[in-house]
Amino acid sequence: MNHPEPVVLITGAGKRVGAATARRLHARGWSVLLHCRDSREASEALAAELAAVRGNSARVLVADLDLASEVRRLAQEAESAWGRVDALVNNASSFFPTPIGQARDSDWDTLFASNARAPFFLTQALAPTLARGGHGAVVNLVDIHADYPLAGHTIYCMAKAALVAMTRSLAKELAPAVRVNGVAPGAILWPEGQGEMDAATQAQVLASVPLGRIGGVDAIAGAIEFLIAGSDYISGQILAVDGGRSVWG
Ligand SMILES: NC(=O)c1ccc[n+]([C@@H]2O[C@H](COP(=O)([O-])OP(=O)(O)OC[C@H]3O[C@@H](n4cnc5c(N)ncnc54)[C@H](OP(=O)(O)O)[C@@H]3O)[C@@H](O)[C@H]2O)c1
């Protein structure tokens, strides 16, 4: 463990929640391993921005989490980057609708690969290095829709529910050296690409949020920071960061 700063691997770190989390933990003195697949340019720019603040404190690792072999390679590269990994944020996620009657086997594979399978095998591969210092932490980005269904998105909801189950199960199995928690965002940033929502759907979502607004990435990054570095006595918990949406009824 020669690297002087604690090290966090964040998957899907090039943009949005992942990038905000990287900036936040880096500002708190962490070195960051920024994983990406397609957002290489954005990730390199973020790494350069952070390295300008403190040298040798940010690196980019590229992997397609749909492929088991790349998940294994990512874990190896993460460990060998600085010889330590103190925290893992399983943030990368695919999101798109799979209405009943139209879902394909390949949709199942894609949604489960990034949202459940890769987080499990990444955590398994990194467990020894996470445990080494006795204070490792894993934070899984789940979704309030693991508990409260999102119409037309059954497979996504199932995959996130699997990640909730993994959070609780590994909190038990990896204790006491590694704490495992989850953050369940509500409406934080509107989805882009395949999962994009029209204005009417966005208005409908906002009508169900007691705080009446979307949360923004810092709300999630702050919760992740808290679970990694703000408290050392929380494990196996899912923290909803949703503007009160999950208690609306
Ligand atoms: N945004 C919200 O309002 C909201 C609500 C509920 C839950 N969440 C959860 O919070 C987390 C962050 O949300 P977000 O909106 O910031 O996520 P996002 O932008 O939808 O996705 C984050 C990144 O995941 C990566 N990714 C997806 N599939 C991948 C694969 N097969 N291999 C490698 N990387 C892959 C992509 O990286 P590249 O761009 O590098 O390919 C993408 O930029 C996610 O887990 C999401 O499910 C978000």
Ligand as a Chemical Component Dictionary entry (heavy atoms), coordinates in Angstrom:
data_LIG
# 
_chem_comp.id                   LIG 
_chem_comp.type                 NON-POLYMER 
_chem_comp.pdbx_formal_charge   0 
_chem_comp.three_letter_code    LIG 
# 
loop_
_chem_comp_atom.comp_id 
_chem_comp_atom.atom_id 
_chem_comp_atom.alt_atom_id 
_chem_comp_atom.type_symbol 
_chem_comp_atom.charge 
_chem_comp_atom.model_Cartn_x 
_chem_comp_atom.model_Cartn_y 
_chem_comp_atom.model_Cartn_z 
_chem_comp_atom.pdbx_ordinal 
LIG N1  N1  N 0  -30.434 9.443  -13.091 1  
LIG C1  C1  C 0  -31.424 9.121  -12.276 2  
LIG O1  O1  O 0  -32.380 9.896  -12.064 3  
LIG C2  C2  C 0  -31.401 7.781  -11.585 4  
LIG C3  C3  C 0  -32.568 7.299  -10.999 5  
LIG C4  C4  C 0  -32.562 6.073  -10.377 6  
LIG C5  C5  C 0  -31.405 5.320  -10.329 7  
LIG N2  N2  N 1  -30.270 5.798  -10.899 8  
LIG C6  C6  C 0  -29.054 4.970  -10.845 9  
LIG O2  O2  O 0  -27.958 5.783  -10.448 10 
LIG C7  C7  C 0  -26.792 5.427  -11.195 11 
LIG C8  C8  C 0  -26.246 6.650  -11.931 12 
LIG O3  O3  O 0  -27.259 7.225  -12.736 13 
LIG P1  P1  P 0  -26.913 7.998  -14.075 14 
LIG O4  O4  O 0  -28.203 8.499  -14.597 15 
LIG O5  O5  O -1 -25.771 8.935  -13.854 16 
LIG O6  O6  O 0  -26.405 6.749  -14.971 17 
LIG P2  P2  P 0  -26.307 6.709  -16.568 18 
LIG O7  O7  O 0  -25.845 8.025  -17.066 19 
LIG O8  O8  O 0  -27.576 6.161  -17.133 20 
LIG O9  O9  O 0  -25.198 5.572  -16.759 21 
LIG C9  C9  C 0  -23.907 5.709  -16.192 22 
LIG C10 C10 C 0  -22.885 5.052  -17.063 23 
LIG O10 O10 O 0  -23.057 3.639  -17.071 24 
LIG C11 C11 C 0  -22.172 3.178  -18.067 25 
LIG N3  N3  N 0  -22.587 1.879  -18.595 26 
LIG C12 C12 C 0  -23.817 1.458  -18.940 27 
LIG N4  N4  N 0  -23.742 0.174  -19.414 28 
LIG C13 C13 C 0  -22.437 -0.183 -19.353 29 
LIG C14 C14 C 0  -21.720 -1.354 -19.700 30 
LIG N5  N5  N 0  -22.310 -2.436 -20.206 31 
LIG N6  N6  N 0  -20.370 -1.373 -19.525 32 
LIG C15 C15 C 0  -19.748 -0.295 -19.032 33 
LIG N7  N7  N 0  -20.373 0.850  -18.682 34 
LIG C16 C16 C 0  -21.694 0.889  -18.848 35 
LIG C17 C17 C 0  -22.122 4.241  -19.154 36 
LIG O11 O11 O 0  -20.740 4.566  -19.336 37 
LIG P3  P3  P 0  -20.144 5.103  -20.753 38 
LIG O12 O12 O 0  -20.868 6.375  -21.019 39 
LIG O13 O13 O 0  -18.695 5.262  -20.474 40 
LIG O14 O14 O 0  -20.444 4.023  -21.751 41 
LIG C18 C18 C 0  -22.908 5.400  -18.540 42 
LIG O15 O15 O 0  -22.340 6.653  -18.775 43 
LIG C19 C19 C 0  -27.205 4.278  -12.103 44 
LIG O16 O16 O 0  -26.877 3.046  -11.515 45 
LIG C20 C20 C 0  -28.710 4.425  -12.219 46 
LIG O17 O17 O 0  -29.371 3.198  -12.466 47 
LIG C21 C21 C 0  -30.245 7.002  -11.538 48 
# 
loop_
_chem_comp_bond.comp_id 
_chem_comp_bond.atom_id_1 
_chem_comp_bond.atom_id_2 
_chem_comp_bond.value_order 
_chem_comp_bond.pdbx_ordinal 
LIG N1  C1  SING 1  
LIG C1  O1  DOUB 2  
LIG C1  C2  SING 3  
LIG C2  C3  SING 4  
LIG C2  C21 DOUB 5  
LIG C3  C4  DOUB 6  
LIG C4  C5  SING 7  
LIG C5  N2  DOUB 8  
LIG N2  C6  SING 9  
LIG N2  C21 SING 10 
LIG C6  O2  SING 11 
LIG C6  C20 SING 12 
LIG O2  C7  SING 13 
LIG C7  C8  SING 14 
LIG C7  C19 SING 15 
LIG C8  O3  SING 16 
LIG O3  P1  SING 17 
LIG P1  O4  DOUB 18 
LIG P1  O5  SING 19 
LIG P1  O6  SING 20 
LIG O6  P2  SING 21 
LIG P2  O7  DOUB 22 
LIG P2  O8  SING 23 
LIG P2  O9  SING 24 
LIG O9  C9  SING 25 
LIG C9  C10 SING 26 
LIG C10 O10 SING 27 
LIG C10 C18 SING 28 
LIG O10 C11 SING 29 
LIG C11 N3  SING 30 
LIG C11 C17 SING 31 
LIG N3  C12 SING 32 
LIG N3  C16 SING 33 
LIG C12 N4  DOUB 34 
LIG N4  C13 SING 35 
LIG C13 C14 SING 36 
LIG C13 C16 DOUB 37 
LIG C14 N5  SING 38 
LIG C14 N6  DOUB 39 
LIG N6  C15 SING 40 
LIG C15 N7  DOUB 41 
LIG N7  C16 SING 42 
LIG C17 O11 SING 43 
LIG C17 C18 SING 44 
LIG O11 P3  SING 45 
LIG P3  O12 DOUB 46 
LIG P3  O13 SING 47 
LIG P3  O14 SING 48 
LIG C18 O15 SING 49 
LIG C19 O16 SING 50 
LIG C19 C20 SING 51 
LIG C20 O17 SING 52 
# 
